[in-house]
C-alpha cells in the first residue's frame, strides 16, 4: 500500500510543477504586448516628474519697418520767388523749411521727334543710317533710352514740318515714326519739418492768402 501512496504523491507533485510552469508562461505572454507598446509609443511625463524647470518658449521678434518722418509741403508755385516768400513767413514764426523743385510733364506737346524705330542691332542701324545719308537726310544713331539702335532724323516744334519729313523718308521705303515730346515745367514746393506745430490756424497764417496752393503731408526727403 505504501508504494501506491508514494506514487500518488509523486503524481500530484508532477501535476503541480506542470501547472505552475503553464501559469508563468501565460503571465509572460500577457506582459509582452504591453512592453512592446511602451517601446513603440512615446512616453508621457507629468510636469512634476521632470527633473528640471521647463524652459519658456522663445518667440521670434519681428522687425518693424522704421517709419519715415513726416513733413508738410505747400504748393505748387509756378514761380520760385513766390515760394521764397512763403518760406520767409515759415521762418518768421520760428519754423524751419526748404524749397523743393520738381520737373513735371504737361499735356502740351513741345516737340515732334522724327525717328526710325530701333533696329535689331548696331550693324542694322548703321545700314539704315548710310541709306538715309545717301539720300541727304540729316540723321544719327540713337545710343541710349528705349529708342537705342534707332536713327534720329530731328526734332521739330512745328507738327507740319515733322509730318513732311516723315512722308519723304517713308517714300524711300524706310520705316519712320513721330514721337510727341510733351512740354515739361517746374513746380516749387515749400517743405516744413515741424508737423506738430502746423495746425490749421498756423497754416492759414503762413499761407497769407496765396491762392491755388494746398498743404500736403508727405515723407521727408
C-alpha positions in Angstrom: 0.0 0.0 0.0 2.9 2.3 0.7 4.1 2.3 -2.9 0.6 3.3 -4.0 0.6 6.3 -1.6 4.1 7.4 -2.8 3.0 7.1 -6.4 0.0 9.3 -5.9 2.1 11.9 -4.0 4.7 11.9 -6.8 2.0 12.3 -9.4 0.4 15.2 -7.6 3.8 17.0 -7.3 4.4 16.5 -11.0 1.0 17.9 -11.9 1.7 20.9 -9.6 5.0 21.6 -11.4 3.4 21.4 -14.8 0.5 23.7 -13.7 3.0 26.3 -12.2 5.0 26.4 -15.5 1.9 27.0 -17.5 0.9 29.9 -15.3 4.3 31.6 -15.7 4.1 31.3 -19.5 0.6 32.8 -19.5 1.8 35.8 -17.4 4.8 36.4 -19.7 2.6 36.3 -22.8 0.3 38.9 -21.3 3.1 41.3 -20.4 4.7 41.2 -23.9 2.2 43.4 -25.8 2.3 46.0 -23.0 6.1 46.1 -23.1 6.1 46.3 -26.9 3.6 49.2 -26.9 5.7 51.0 -24.3 8.8 50.7 -26.5 7.0 51.8 -29.7 4.9 54.6 -28.2 6.0 58.0 -26.9 6.4 58.3 -23.1 4.3 61.0 -21.4 5.7 62.7 -18.4 3.9 64.8 -15.9 5.3 68.2 -15.1 6.0 67.0 -11.6 8.1 64.1 -13.0 10.6 66.3 -14.9 14.0 66.8 -13.4 14.3 70.5 -14.0 12.1 73.5 -14.7 10.5 73.8 -18.1 12.2 76.3 -20.4 9.9 79.1 -21.6 9.2 79.2 -25.3 11.2 82.0 -27.0 9.2 83.9 -29.6 10.9 85.4 -32.6 10.7 89.2 -32.6 9.6 90.6 -35.9 11.4 93.6 -37.1 9.1 96.6 -37.5 9.6 98.8 -40.5 11.1 102.1 -39.5 8.7 104.8 -40.3 10.0 107.8 -42.1 9.4 111.2 -40.5 6.6 113.3 -42.0 6.7 116.8 -43.3 4.2 119.3 -44.6 4.7 120.7 -48.1 2.9 123.8 -49.5 2.5 124.4 -53.2 2.8 124.2 -56.1 4.2 127.6 -57.1 4.9 128.3 -60.7 7.5 131.0 -59.7 10.3 130.4 -57.3 10.0 133.9 -55.9 6.5 133.2 -54.6 7.8 130.0 -52.9 10.6 132.0 -51.3 8.0 134.5 -49.9 6.2 131.6 -48.2 9.4 130.2 -46.9 10.2 133.6 -45.3 6.9 133.5 -43.5 7.7 130.0 -42.3 10.9 131.2 -40.7 9.3 134.3 -39.3 7.1 132.1 -37.0 10.1 130.1 -35.8 9.8 127.1 -38.0 12.3 125.6 -40.5 11.8 124.6 -44.1 13.3 124.5 -47.6 12.2 124.8 -51.2 11.9 121.7 -53.4 11.9 121.9 -57.2 10.1 119.3 -59.3 10.1 118.7 -63.0 6.6 117.8 -64.2 5.4 116.8 -67.7 2.5 118.8 -69.1 -0.1 117.6 -71.6 1.1 120.3 -74.1 3.3 118.9 -76.9 6.6 120.8 -77.1 8.4 119.0 -80.0 7.9 116.2 -82.5 10.7 113.7 -82.9 11.0 112.0 -86.3 12.9 108.8 -86.0 13.4 105.3 -87.3 12.4 102.6 -84.8 15.1 100.6 -83.1 16.8 98.1 -85.4 17.9 94.5 -84.5 21.4 95.7 -83.7 24.1 98.3 -84.4 25.0 96.8 -87.8 21.4 97.1 -89.0 21.2 100.7 -87.6 24.4 101.6 -89.5 23.0 100.3 -92.7 19.8 102.4 -92.3 21.9 105.4 -91.4 24.0 105.1 -94.5 20.9 104.7 -96.6 19.4 107.9 -95.1 22.7 109.9 -95.5 22.9 108.7 -99.1 19.5 110.4 -99.7 20.7 113.6 -98.0 18.7 113.1 -94.8 20.5 114.5 -91.7 20.5 111.7 -89.2 22.4 109.9 -86.4 22.2 106.7 -84.4 20.4 106.8 -81.1 22.6 105.1 -78.4 20.5 105.5 -75.2 17.0 105.0 -73.9 14.1 103.0 -75.3 14.9 104.1 -78.8 18.5 102.8 -78.7 19.7 101.4 -82.0 17.2 103.5 -83.8 18.0 106.5 -86.0 17.0 110.1 -85.2 16.0 112.5 -88.1 15.4 115.5 -85.9 13.2 117.4 -83.5 10.6 119.8 -84.8 8.4 122.3 -83.0 6.1 122.5 -86.0 4.0 119.4 -86.5 3.5 120.0 -90.2 7.3 120.1 -90.7 7.7 116.7 -88.9 4.9 115.2 -90.9 6.5 116.4 -94.2 9.8 114.8 -93.3 8.2 111.6 -92.3 6.4 111.3 -95.7 9.7 111.8 -97.6 11.5 109.2 -95.6 8.6 106.7 -95.9 8.6 107.3 -99.7 12.2 106.0 -99.7 11.0 102.7 -98.2 12.4 103.3 -94.8 10.2 102.8 -91.7 9.8 106.1 -89.8 7.7 107.3 -86.9 7.0 110.5 -84.9 7.2 110.7 -81.2 5.5 113.6 -79.4 7.7 115.0 -76.7 5.5 116.8 -74.1 6.5 120.1 -72.6 7.9 120.0 -69.1 7.5 122.6 -66.4 9.0 123.3 -63.0 7.0 123.3 -59.8 8.2 124.8 -56.5 7.1 123.5 -53.1 8.0 124.6 -49.6 8.7 121.8 -47.2 8.2 122.4 -43.4 9.6 120.0 -40.8 7.7 120.9 -37.7 4.4 119.0 -38.3 3.1 119.1 -34.8 3.2 122.9 -34.7 1.4 123.4 -38.0 -2.2 123.3 -37.0 -4.8 124.7 -39.4 -4.6 128.2 -37.9 -0.9 128.3 -38.3 -1.0 127.1 -41.9 -3.5 129.8 -42.8 -1.3 132.4 -41.2 1.8 131.2 -43.2 -0.2 130.9 -46.5 -1.3 134.5 -46.1 -4.0 134.4 -48.8 -1.9 132.7 -51.5 -4.5 131.2 -53.8 -4.3 127.9 -55.7 -1.9 126.2 -53.3 -2.5 123.3 -50.9 -0.9 121.7 -47.9 0.0 118.0 -48.1 1.7 115.7 -45.6 4.5 113.6 -47.1 7.6 111.7 -46.1 10.5 113.9 -45.5 13.2 113.5 -48.2 
